[in-house]
Amino acid sequence: MENQSNDVKKIENVGGQAVIEGVMMRSPHYWAVAVRSPSGEITLKEEKAGSLTTRFKLLKRPLFRGVIALVENLLIGLKALNFSASVSSGEKEEEKLTAPQVALSFTMAFVLVVVLFMALPYFATRLTRGLIKNHFLFTAIEGFIRISIFIAYVYFISFLKDIRRVFQYHGAEHKVVNAFEHNEPLNAASASKYSTIHLRCGTNFVVIVFIIAVLVFSFLPTGNFLLRVFGKVLLAPIIAGLAYEIIKKASKTKSKFIRSLIAPGLLLQRITTREPDDEQIEVALAALKKVLELEENYGREVSATGN
């Protein structure tokens, strides 16, 4: 698959995620993860990526589709991460995640989000409450503290050896997708020419969520922490849906407003991505080629059945 076929070129919104010593790629109907084992071989795992949006038309509408995509990508990402942990550690068999383990993972993540990005910014802002009476100004300061915590967290973990390698694979993922979107031959030489920055990156999504949150959360009461957290949780799907729509339009518009929204996320990618080596690019290419191969086969099957 050095040269892309016309059918493959038509595939849009191919994206992925860096995992431990590997990369996961997702296409419209499949996902595949490629991981470098301790022996140096590339191990692949593939699955069909079914989506609720294909079964319920309502979920394809703006805002709804963003929330569904976020949840589905989180679940796929968790599976890919679990597989990569098994392969990269040299285990012969992948340890399957049980429902309680998945629930525990999401619970721990939720608690971390509440503590780091809700409780800490809120109570830090409360220290200046005697000086701040305006709801929007209170929320703006709270939002500034929130995003500062996030940037500081990402910056400091980037010095960890294992995280730095994940960030290199993140860069490899972006290079390979950029090469694909420019209809380049899918090889390391072509991909290495491209940037480690990409408009549809999850880093952009997170930063846009923080920016939108400042506006939306300004309508919530500031005097009661639990009530404010409850309101934030209820509004989170709306914010995620809006952020998804902005990311979706980012690569298809020249709007100065959209460009200004994604600019901070593009800058932050200079931390969350690192320049990969050829072996890491090779892993990202293996994952991409696999999903493209699966999509081509899927297209032939659909054409053959006439559906």
Backbone hydrogen bonds, N-H to C=O, Kabsch-Sander energy under -0.5 kcal/mol:
donor,donor_aa,acceptor,acceptor_aa,energy
9,K,5,S,-2.0
10,K,6,N,-0.9
10,K,7,D,-0.6
11,I,8,V,-1.5
15,G,26,R,-1.9
17,Q,24,M,-2.4
19,V,22,G,-2.5
21,E,19,V,-0.6
22,G,19,V,-1.3
23,V,34,A,-2.1
24,M,17,Q,-3.2
25,M,32,A,-3.3
26,R,15,G,-3.6
27,S,30,Y,-3.0
31,W,47,E,-2.5
32,A,25,M,-2.7
33,V,45,K,-2.7
34,A,23,V,-2.6
35,V,43,T,-2.5
36,R,21,E,-2.9
37,S,35,V,-0.6
37,S,41,E,-3.1
40,G,37,S,-2.2
43,T,35,V,-3.2
43,T,41,E,-0.6
45,K,33,V,-1.9
47,E,31,W,-2.4
49,A,29,H,-2.7
50,G,48,K,-1.0
54,T,51,S,-1.3
55,R,52,L,-1.0
56,F,52,L,-2.0
59,L,56,F,-1.1
60,K,57,K,-1.8
61,R,58,L,-1.5
64,F,62,P,-1.6
65,R,61,R,-2.5
67,V,63,L,-1.6
68,I,64,F,-2.2
69,A,65,R,-2.5
70,L,66,G,-2.1
71,V,67,V,-2.3
72,E,68,I,-2.7
73,N,69,A,-2.5
74,L,70,L,-2.0
75,L,71,V,-2.1
76,I,72,E,-2.4
77,G,73,N,-2.7
78,L,74,L,-2.0
79,K,75,L,-1.9
80,A,76,I,-2.8
81,L,77,G,-2.4
82,N,78,L,-2.1
83,F,79,K,-2.3
84,S,80,A,-2.5
85,A,81,L,-2.1
86,S,82,N,-1.6
87,V,83,F,-2.5
88,S,84,S,-2.6
89,S,85,A,-1.0
90,G,87,V,-1.5
91,E,86,S,-2.1
96,K,94,E,-0.7
102,V,98,T,-2.3
103,A,99,A,-2.6
104,L,100,P,-2.5
105,S,101,Q,-2.3
106,F,102,V,-2.2
107,T,103,A,-2.2
108,M,104,L,-2.7
109,A,105,S,-2.1
110,F,106,F,-2.3
111,V,107,T,-2.5
112,L,108,M,-2.3
113,V,109,A,-2.3
114,V,110,F,-2.5
115,V,111,V,-2.6
116,L,112,L,-2.8
117,F,113,V,-2.2
118,M,114,V,-0.9
119,A,114,V,-3.6
120,L,115,V,-2.3
122,Y,118,M,-1.7
123,F,119,A,-2.7
124,A,120,L,-2.0
125,T,121,P,-2.0
126,R,122,Y,-2.1
127,L,123,F,-0.7
127,L,124,A,-0.6
128,T,125,T,-1.9
129,R,126,R,-1.7
131,L,128,T,-1.9
132,I,128,T,-1.4
133,K,131,L,-0.6
138,F,134,N,-2.4
139,T,135,H,-2.5
140,A,136,F,-2.5
141,I,137,L,-2.3
142,E,138,F,-2.4
143,G,139,T,-2.9
144,F,140,A,-2.3
145,I,141,I,-2.4
146,R,142,E,-2.2
147,I,143,G,-2.5
148,S,144,F,-1.8
149,I,145,I,-2.2
150,F,146,R,-1.9
151,I,147,I,-2.6
152,A,148,S,-2.5
153,Y,149,I,-2.5
154,V,150,F,-2.6
155,Y,151,I,-2.7
156,F,152,A,-2.5
157,I,153,Y,-2.2
158,S,154,V,-1.2
159,F,156,F,-1.2
160,L,157,I,-1.6
164,R,160,L,-2.7
165,R,161,K,-1.7
166,V,162,D,-1.8
167,F,163,I,-2.6
168,Q,164,R,-1.7
169,Y,165,R,-2.3
170,H,166,V,-2.0
171,G,167,F,-2.0
172,A,168,Q,-2.2
173,E,169,Y,-2.5
174,H,170,H,-2.0
175,K,171,G,-2.4
176,V,172,A,-2.3
177,V,173,E,-2.3
178,N,174,H,-2.7
179,A,175,K,-2.3
180,F,176,V,-2.3
181,E,177,V,-2.6
182,H,178,N,-1.0
183,N,180,F,-1.9
184,E,179,A,-2.6
186,L,2,E,-2.0
187,N,185,P,-1.8
191,A,187,N,-2.4
192,S,188,A,-2.5
193,K,190,S,-1.0
194,Y,191,A,-1.7
201,C,198,H,-1.2
205,F,201,C,-1.5
206,V,202,G,-2.3
207,V,203,T,-2.1
208,I,204,N,-2.5
209,V,205,F,-2.2
210,F,206,V,-2.0
211,I,207,V,-2.1
212,I,208,I,-2.8
213,A,209,V,-2.3
214,V,210,F,-1.2
215,L,211,I,-0.9
216,V,212,I,-2.5
217,F,213,A,-3.0
218,S,214,V,-0.5
219,F,216,V,-1.4
220,L,217,F,-1.7
225,F,223,G,-0.5
228,R,224,N,-2.0
229,V,225,F,-2.7
230,F,226,L,-2.4
231,G,227,L,-2.1
232,K,228,R,-2.3
233,V,229,V,-2.5
234,L,230,F,-2.0
235,L,231,G,-2.0
236,A,232,K,-1.4
239,I,235,L,-2.2
240,A,236,A,-2.8
241,G,237,P,-2.4
242,L,238,I,-2.3
243,A,239,I,-2.5
244,Y,240,A,-2.2
245,E,241,G,-1.8
246,I,242,L,-1.9
247,I,243,A,-2.4
248,K,244,Y,-2.5
249,K,245,E,-1.7
250,A,246,I,-1.3
251,S,247,I,-0.6
252,K,249,K,-1.8
253,T,249,K,-0.6
253,T,250,A,-0.5
259,R,255,S,-2.4
260,S,256,K,-2.1
261,L,257,F,-1.6
262,I,258,I,-1.9
263,A,259,R,-1.1
266,L,262,I,-2.0
267,L,263,A,-1.9
268,L,264,P,-2.2
269,Q,265,G,-1.4
270,R,267,L,-1.5
271,I,268,L,-2.2
272,T,268,L,-1.7
273,T,269,Q,-1.5
274,R,167,F,-1.9
281,I,277,D,-2.0
282,E,278,D,-2.3
283,V,279,E,-1.4
284,A,280,Q,-2.0
285,L,281,I,-2.5
286,A,282,E,-1.9
287,A,283,V,-1.8
288,L,284,A,-2.2
289,K,285,L,-3.1
290,K,286,A,-1.7
291,V,287,A,-1.9
292,L,288,L,-2.2
293,E,289,K,-2.3
294,L,290,K,-2.3
295,E,291,V,-2.2
296,E,292,L,-2.2
297,N,293,E,-2.2
298,Y,294,L,-2.3
299,G,295,E,-2.5
300,R,296,E,-2.0
301,E,297,N,-2.2
302,V,298,Y,-2.4
303,S,299,G,-2.2
304,A,300,R,-2.4
305,T,301,E,-1.9
306,G,302,V,-1.5
307,N,302,V,-1.1
